[in-house]
Amino acid sequence: MPVTLGITPNSPFFIVLQADNIVKMIDLVNEKNTSEVKTLHEESKIMKICPNGRYIITGGDKGDICIWNIKRKDFEIE
């Protein structure tokens, strides 16, 4: 079940934050899941994509945040 979702502005990727704390990157051209990562939050509440499309910010129920760098169709924590 998705909590929130978005489309990266400069690339054909759809990003989904699920209720099970998984962030998935889906390639809209090939219609397949290209990457996924489990967040470090106890309960993920929000996800935002930076305007430049290079970073994703996730927030948890305790006020904690993670900044994820999107590189080569994969996630890296910053």
Secondary structure, DSSP 8 states (H G I E B T S, - for coil): -EEEEEE-SSSSEEEEEETTSEEEEEETTTTEEEEEEE-S-SSEEEEEE-TTSSEEEEEETTS-EEEEEEETTEEEE-
